[in-house]
Amino acid sequence: MPPSKLLLSIVELGGYPNFTPLYRDLGFEVVVENRMRKAIGFLKRRKPDVIVTEFNFQSDFRDRTSSLESLLAAVQRLPDVRVIVFYETEYASQFARLRERLPVHHALAFPVDAGELRGTLTGILQAAGIDV
């Protein structure tokens, strides 16, 4: 039996296709969270191989630009976890500043192309030595 691959999908705002069938087609067990706090809590119990999430710029935050910052800070303690972020091109400069401080494996601008997402995930699995 092949090793289990776990993908945490964080869908706070959504508005894009449900990629769960694509994730499952690649052999991932998929957990979906709709709140960043719940996703960070999940990381205390289980370690996913991949996290797919959104960058939602929030100008009203006093000390950060997005709840994504809290997630990425938590993921820094989990060096083998790969993070893929979907972002709006209008917030590319804010997202770039965030990426200067906190690593992101790959970023995809909206509208997210399913083929590019599949290719990114396949590359992650192959780099980990997992057959796709």
C-alpha positions in Angstrom: 0.0 0.0 0.0 1.5 3.4 -1.0 2.2 5.9 1.7 -0.7 8.2 2.5 -0.4 11.8 1.2 -2.3 14.5 3.0 -3.4 17.8 1.5 -4.9 20.6 3.6 -7.1 22.8 1.5 -7.9 26.2 3.2 -10.9 27.9 1.4 -11.7 31.1 3.3 -13.3 33.1 0.4 -13.4 30.6 -2.4 -15.0 31.8 -5.6 -13.0 29.3 -7.7 -13.5 25.7 -8.8 -13.5 23.0 -6.2 -10.2 21.3 -6.7 -10.8 18.4 -4.3 -11.4 15.9 -7.1 -8.1 16.9 -8.7 -6.3 16.4 -5.3 -7.9 13.0 -4.8 -7.1 12.0 -8.4 -3.4 12.6 -7.5 -3.8 10.3 -4.5 -4.2 12.8 -1.7 -6.3 12.4 1.4 -8.0 15.9 1.5 -8.9 17.9 4.5 -10.8 21.1 3.9 -10.9 24.0 6.4 -12.8 27.2 6.0 -11.1 29.2 8.8 -7.5 29.9 9.2 -7.6 29.4 13.0 -9.0 25.9 12.4 -6.3 25.2 9.8 -3.6 26.2 12.3 -5.2 24.0 14.9 -5.2 21.1 12.5 -1.4 21.6 12.1 -1.0 20.8 15.8 -2.7 17.4 15.3 -1.5 16.3 11.8 1.2 17.3 9.4 0.1 17.6 5.8 2.4 17.1 2.9 0.9 20.0 1.0 -1.2 23.0 2.0 -3.3 24.9 -0.7 -4.6 28.2 0.5 -5.5 31.8 -0.5 -3.9 35.1 0.0 -6.7 37.4 1.0 -5.3 40.9 1.5 -6.8 42.6 4.5 -5.9 46.3 4.8 -7.7 46.6 8.2 -5.2 44.3 10.0 -3.0 46.4 12.3 0.1 44.3 12.2 -0.1 42.1 9.1 -1.6 41.9 5.7 -3.4 38.6 5.8 -4.3 35.7 8.0 -2.0 33.7 5.7 1.0 35.2 7.7 -0.1 33.3 10.8 -0.3 30.1 8.8 3.1 30.5 7.2 4.7 31.3 10.6 3.3 28.0 11.9 4.5 26.1 8.8 8.0 27.3 9.3 8.3 24.7 12.1 7.3 22.0 9.5 10.1 22.2 6.9 8.8 19.4 4.7 5.3 20.9 4.2 4.9 22.6 0.8 2.5 25.6 0.5 0.7 26.6 -2.6 -1.0 30.0 -2.5 -3.7 31.3 -4.8 -3.7 35.1 -5.1 -5.4 38.0 -6.8 -3.1 39.8 -9.3 -4.3 43.2 -7.9 -2.6 42.3 -4.6 0.6 40.9 -6.2 2.8 43.6 -4.6 1.4 42.9 -1.1 1.8 39.2 -1.6 5.4 39.7 -2.9 6.3 41.5 0.3 4.9 38.7 2.4 6.9 36.1 0.3 10.1 38.1 1.1 9.6 37.2 4.8 7.9 33.9 4.7 8.5 31.1 2.2 5.9 29.8 -0.2 6.6 26.8 -2.4 4.5 28.0 -5.4 1.9 30.7 -6.1 -0.8 30.7 -8.7 -2.7 33.8 -9.7 -6.5 33.8 -10.2 -8.1 32.4 -12.3 -6.3 29.3 -11.2 -5.5 26.9 -14.1 -6.3 23.3 -13.1 -3.5 22.0 -15.4 -0.9 24.3 -13.8 -2.1 23.3 -10.3 -1.9 19.6 -11.3 1.6 20.1 -12.7 2.7 21.9 -9.5 1.4 19.1 -7.3 2.9 16.4 -9.5 6.3 18.2 -9.3 6.0 18.3 -5.5 5.2 14.6 -5.3 8.0 13.7 -7.7 10.6 15.8 -5.8 9.5 13.8 -2.7 10.1 10.6 -4.5 6.4 9.7 -4.6 5.0 8.0 -7.7 2.1 9.8 -9.3 
